[in-house]
Amino acid sequence: MTPPRHYVREIETRWAALLDRPVVLGERDWSTICDWHARGIPLALIGEAMDHLKEGLRRRRSQPRNLGALTPLVEDAWRTVRGGLSEAAEPAALPADPGRGPVDAWKRCAATLGSETPLGAWIGVLLERVDGGESLEQVEEALSAGLLDRIGDEATADLEGSVEADLAPFRGRMTPQTWETTRRRALLSAARRRYGLPVLSGPPPSPETDETF
């Protein structure tokens, strides 16, 4: 895996070149970069996504405010790469079904955990809200607000140790506020990956709103 400092420096340099101006990474940018690095997304793939974005910017003649504009391209490319790796790998005991959507993934999570567990019961309640017609965006907000409070002390401690180790190389360039916000967002992303809770609709939700982006 690319060393964290090199990873950040490469993305920052390429992003500045794409925008043709100096850039200062904000809280959401740090969250995005840390998540990409923790998941092992290659710099080459991110560079290709920037090339695609650059072509689109030429047509629109507008500039994005942060790396969030790049996220859909990176995620689409990474899903393609991961899909290819999965096809090449040995069949797993429980193979993923590409035809199932995010709601079905939430249902599998709830069924695996069981209604007797706090998290399993709560995911079941959120799914009932979806079935009742509540918007996916509202359910996403509820998940973001309450997930970390329901995974249990042991799981929380395990995730915190992993996330803080991943973020440690970046911490020196963050303000205390940026560190805390990035850490919480990284914890939320890690918890969603651990329990198989993909985003239902729209961009990944953030625990806090940052009006500077």
N, C-alpha and C positions, 0 to 999 in steps of 0.2 A: 504494500500500500504506500502511496505517496506520502512523505512526511507532512504533517499538518501545516507547518509554516510555509513550505513550498507550495502546497495545495492552495492556501489562501493567497499567496503572492501571485501565483499564476492566474487565478480567477480575477483578482483585483486588477492586474495588469491588462488582461484581455478585455475586461469590462470597460476600463478606462479608454482603451484603444477603440472599442466599438462605439462608445459615446463621443470619442474625440475630445475628451476633457478629463481633468483630474476627478477622482471619485473618493468619497469618504464612506466607508461601510457603516450602515446603520444597524439597528437591532434586528430588523427582519432579514437583512442581508447576512448577518452573522448566523442567525438561526438556520437560514437556508444552506449556507456553506457547511456549517457543522453537521447538519443532517445529511447532506450529500457525502461528506467525508466518512461519517460513521457507517453509511450504507455501502461504501466502496464504489461510488459512481466515478468512473474514470475521468480524468481531465480531458482526454481526447473527445469523449462524448459531450462534455459540457462545451468544449470549443466548437464542435459541430453544431450544437444547438445555437450558439452565439452567431455562427455564420448564417444560419437560417433566419434568425431574428434580424440580423443586419439587413438582409434582403427585404424583409417586411418593412423595416424602418425607412428604407429608401423610398418605398412607395407611399408611406404615410407621412413622411417628413416630420415625424414626432419622436420624442425620446422617452423611454421608460424612466420611472422615478426610482426603481430598485430592481433587484434580481427577481422579484416576483413575476416580471414579464417573461423571464426565461424559464420559469418553473414548468409550465405545461409542456414545453418542447423537451426539456430534460427528462421529465417523467414519462412522456410517450416513448422517447428513445430508450430509456432504461427498461421499461416494460417489454419492449421488443427484444432487447438484449437478454433480459432474464427469461423471457419466453423461449428463446433459442437455447439457452443453457439448460432449461428444464427439459426440453425435448431431447437434448443430447444425454441427459443424465439417466441413471437407472430409475425405473419406476418406483415411486415412493409408496409407503403403506397406505397413505390416504392421498391420492393424487388430486391436484387442484382441478376444478371444473371451470374452464374459462367461460362457459356459458352462464355461470351464476353471477349475479350482480352484487354490489356492496350490501344491499339489504339482506341478501341470502347469507353473506359472510357474517353479518351481525347475528343472524338467527343461529348459525352454526356455533358462534361464540357463546351465545346464551345457552344453547343446548349442551355444549361441552362443559360449561361451568356449573350448570344446574340452577334451578330456581331457589335452592336452599342457600346459595352463596350470595353475599351482598351485591357483587358485581353482576352475576348472572341474573338475579332478580331485577336489578336496575336496567340492564340492557333489555330485558323483556318488557319493562314499562315503556322504555323509549320506542321499542318496536310497536307497541300498542298505540303510541301517539302517532307513529307513521301511518299505521293502518286506519287510524281515526281521521286522517286527512291533514294533520299538521304538516307544515312545510318542512322539507328536509333541512333547510337552512336553520330553522328553529331547533330541530332535534340535534343538529350538529353543535349548535351553541350550548345546548344542555350537556352534551357529552364532554365538550371542552371544559365546561365549568366544573363538572363533577367527577370526571374519570379518576383523577389522581387521589381523590378522597375515598375511593371505593376499591382500590386494588389491594389494600392490606399493607401492614407495616413491613412484612418481610419482602414482598415484591417491590415496595417503594424503596427500601434500603438497597436492594439489588440494582434497581434501575438507576438510583442516584449515584451509586458507585461507578457504574458503567458510563453514565452520561458525563459525570464530572471528570473522569479519566479521559474521555474523548475531547472534552472542551478545554482541559488544562493547558494545552499548547497555545490556545487562542486567547486565554484570559488576560495576558499582559497587554493586549491591545484594546480591551474593553473597559468602559467605565463601570463602576459598581452597579449602576442601574441596568446598563446593557447586559452585564453578566447575569444578573438575576432574571431578567426577562428572557434572555437566550436559554438559560438553564431550564426554566419552566417550560418553554416551548419544546426544547429537546426532550424533556421528560415526557411530555404529552405525546410527542411523535413516537418515542420509544415504547410507551405503554400501548399505543394503538397497534404498533407492529407486533408486539408480544402477544396480544390477545386477538389479532386478526380483525381489526375494526377499521376498514378503509373509509375514506371520505365518501359520504353519501351523494353530495352534490356540490358543485362549485369548487373554489380553491380551498386548501386546507385551512381550517379556522385557527385563529390565534387567541390565546388566553386573555391578552390585553389588546387594546386598540392603541395604535401609534399614529397620531395625527400628523407626524412629520413626513409620512410617506404617502 
